Amino acid sequence: MFSCAESAIAILAVLRSDQSKRMIHLATLLEYCSKNTSELFHKCISTDVFVDGFLFALGRIRGKMKVKTKLEAKET
């Protein structure tokens, strides 16, 4: 079983990858974990390093659409 800090590090490693399909699934996982975990997980993912990596991944351009646009399109 992973600790909250280890989970945040593993999620950040995937965010740094260049595969938009994995990142879309990761965003879904982050949403699920944020809703169903403790305050400790929120503290781990609210660090500057994690947030900067997440925002960079959302702004990355892949093909015709940005990842952020793909995530928004999944909602509709």
Residue pairs with C-beta under 8 A, 6 or more apart in sequence:
2 10
4 37
4 38
4 40
4 41
4 43
4 44
5 44
7 33
7 41
7 44
8 41
8 44
8 45
8 47
8 50
11 26
11 29
11 30
11 45
11 50
12 49
12 50
12 53
12 54
14 22
14 23
14 26
15 23
15 26
15 53
15 54
15 56
15 57
16 53
16 57
17 23
18 60
18 62
20 62
20 63
20 67
20 70
23 57
23 67
24 67
24 70
24 71
24 74
27 71
30 45
33 41
34 41
34 42
34 45
44 50
45 51
57 67
58 66
58 67
58 68
58 71
59 66
59 67
59 68
60 66
60 67
62 70
65 73
